[in-house]
Amino acid sequence: MSETMLDAGVWPSGPLMVLVMAAVIIVPFWFIFSKAGYSKWLSLLMVIPLLNLILLYFLAFSKWPNSGNTHT
C-alpha cells in the first residue's frame, strides 16, 4: 500500500510552516503600513500572490499620509 501525505508524518508540519511563513511576511508590513499612515490591516493582503506586488509598488511610489515631505 502506498503512503499518502497524511500517513507520511509530514502533514502536521505543513500548516504550521504556512502560518510561520505568513507571519514572517505580515509582521514587517504591519509596521511599514502603520508608519506610512495606512491601515495596518493592509499587511494581511501581502500573503496573496500578485496582489502583494501591486501593494508593494503602491507603497513604494505613493505619497504617504504620514510623510511631511513630498515625493517626486
Backbone bond lengths (Angstrom), bond angles and torsions (degrees), N, CA, C in turn:
res aa  C-N    CA-C-N  psi(-1)  N-CA   C-N-CA  omega(-1)  CA-C   N-CA-C  phi
1 M - - - 1.450 - - 1.525 108.54 -
2 S 1.312 117.37 135.83 1.459 120.68 -178.77 1.525 110.87 -81.63
3 E 1.303 113.92 148.66 1.455 119.23 177.83 1.516 110.12 -81.82
4 T 1.294 116.17 139.52 1.461 121.07 173.06 1.515 108.06 -100.76
5 M 1.300 116.00 174.99 1.461 120.02 -179.08 1.531 111.16 -63.17
6 L 1.328 116.66 -32.35 1.458 119.75 179.29 1.526 111.70 -69.47
7 D 1.322 116.90 -32.35 1.458 120.86 -178.21 1.519 113.09 -84.84
8 A 1.310 117.83 -17.58 1.455 121.35 -172.14 1.524 113.27 -76.80
9 G 1.311 119.19 -13.41 1.453 120.99 -179.20 1.522 113.26 85.94
10 V 1.303 117.56 1.38 1.465 121.66 179.89 1.523 110.40 -90.12
11 W 1.296 117.73 -22.76 1.452 123.32 -172.80 1.531 114.37 -53.69
12 P 1.334 121.64 -46.41 1.465 119.30 -176.64 1.530 113.73 -62.38
13 S 1.310 118.85 -29.85 1.457 119.25 -177.53 1.526 112.22 -82.84
14 G 1.317 119.15 -16.99 1.462 122.14 -179.37 1.518 113.37 -61.13
15 P 1.337 118.42 -59.52 1.468 119.58 179.01 1.526 113.03 -62.50
16 L 1.320 116.64 -32.71 1.458 119.73 177.92 1.528 110.95 -64.19
17 M 1.328 116.19 -41.75 1.470 119.92 178.78 1.525 111.21 -66.22
18 V 1.323 117.30 -35.84 1.465 120.70 176.83 1.519 110.07 -63.01
19 L 1.321 117.65 -43.34 1.466 121.16 178.63 1.524 112.01 -65.83
20 V 1.327 116.85 -39.94 1.467 120.38 178.54 1.527 110.28 -64.35
21 M 1.321 117.21 -45.18 1.462 120.36 -179.97 1.527 111.36 -65.78
22 A 1.323 117.63 -37.41 1.466 120.76 176.81 1.527 110.13 -63.57
23 A 1.327 117.24 -41.22 1.460 120.80 178.47 1.524 111.33 -65.28
24 V 1.332 116.74 -38.37 1.469 120.88 178.89 1.527 110.19 -62.18
25 I 1.321 117.49 -32.99 1.450 121.60 179.64 1.526 111.31 -82.82
26 I 1.325 117.65 -44.25 1.461 122.02 -172.30 1.524 112.86 -71.32
27 V 1.315 118.26 -43.82 1.477 121.08 -172.80 1.531 113.02 -58.03
28 P 1.337 120.50 -49.71 1.471 118.06 179.69 1.526 112.99 -64.17
29 F 1.333 116.73 -39.22 1.457 119.19 179.94 1.520 112.06 -70.61
30 W 1.329 118.04 -25.13 1.465 122.13 174.58 1.534 108.80 -58.97
31 F 1.336 116.46 -45.38 1.459 120.93 179.86 1.530 111.84 -73.62
32 I 1.319 117.46 -37.90 1.461 120.92 -179.31 1.523 110.27 -64.30
33 F 1.334 117.40 -48.55 1.462 120.11 179.07 1.530 110.82 -62.63
34 S 1.321 117.33 -38.06 1.464 121.21 178.81 1.525 111.05 -64.14
35 K 1.335 117.29 -46.53 1.461 121.00 -179.66 1.524 111.85 -68.14
36 A 1.323 116.89 -28.60 1.459 121.03 179.46 1.520 111.36 -77.40
37 G 1.322 117.98 -15.19 1.452 121.07 179.36 1.515 113.74 97.24
38 Y 1.305 117.23 7.68 1.461 121.69 177.04 1.521 109.19 -97.67
39 S 1.326 116.29 168.28 1.458 121.00 178.63 1.529 110.44 -63.59
40 K 1.323 115.52 134.69 1.467 120.82 178.24 1.522 111.53 -62.64
41 W 1.315 116.31 -26.32 1.461 121.35 -176.00 1.528 112.12 -69.30
42 L 1.324 118.21 -15.14 1.459 120.63 174.92 1.529 111.10 -63.26
43 S 1.319 116.95 -23.19 1.462 120.35 -179.73 1.525 111.76 -63.59
44 L 1.327 117.89 -25.71 1.465 120.48 178.22 1.525 111.28 -66.37
45 L 1.326 117.14 -25.23 1.461 120.63 179.30 1.523 112.33 -75.63
46 M 1.314 117.37 -10.92 1.465 120.71 -178.10 1.529 113.19 -71.40
47 V 1.312 118.56 -10.65 1.463 120.45 177.81 1.530 112.00 -91.10
48 I 1.331 117.26 -2.31 1.463 121.57 179.68 1.523 108.64 -93.02
49 P 1.324 117.31 118.55 1.469 119.85 -178.58 1.526 111.76 -58.03
50 L 1.290 115.97 146.96 1.457 127.76 -178.17 1.523 111.81 72.66
51 L 1.316 118.05 -43.70 1.459 120.09 175.92 1.529 110.30 -65.69
52 N 1.337 116.57 -33.11 1.460 119.44 178.74 1.532 111.02 -65.29
53 L 1.313 117.86 -36.03 1.471 119.87 177.12 1.521 111.49 -68.50
54 I 1.326 116.66 -40.27 1.464 120.56 178.15 1.517 109.92 -62.79
55 L 1.332 117.84 -45.46 1.468 121.47 178.85 1.524 112.05 -64.69
56 L 1.311 116.82 -37.02 1.463 120.58 179.30 1.527 110.70 -63.63
57 Y 1.325 117.21 -44.36 1.462 120.60 177.89 1.528 110.98 -68.55
58 F 1.327 117.26 -37.76 1.460 120.57 175.88 1.525 110.42 -60.54
59 L 1.312 116.19 -44.63 1.464 121.13 -179.38 1.526 111.23 -66.30
60 A 1.310 116.70 -36.64 1.459 120.49 -177.24 1.531 112.44 -73.22
61 F 1.321 117.76 -36.59 1.457 119.88 -170.91 1.523 115.28 -110.30
62 S 1.317 118.85 -0.10 1.462 120.27 178.31 1.526 110.16 -91.29
63 K 1.322 115.34 162.01 1.466 120.31 174.31 1.527 107.30 -81.66
64 W 1.306 116.72 124.54 1.450 121.56 -177.54 1.527 109.87 -78.27
65 P 1.331 116.90 135.78 1.477 119.72 178.37 1.530 113.28 -59.91
66 N 1.320 119.00 -31.80 1.462 121.83 -179.82 1.518 113.24 -85.41
67 S 1.303 117.27 -5.08 1.462 120.83 -176.11 1.531 109.80 -78.21
68 G 1.318 115.98 131.70 1.449 120.63 177.63 1.523 112.68 -83.37
69 N 1.323 116.85 -24.90 1.456 119.50 -179.75 1.516 110.72 -104.41
70 T 1.313 116.92 167.59 1.456 121.02 -179.28 1.509 110.12 -97.01
71 H 1.306 116.18 144.12 1.460 122.60 177.59 1.518 108.70 -98.98
72 T 1.307 116.58 140.73 1.465 119.62 177.92 1.493 110.60 -110.32
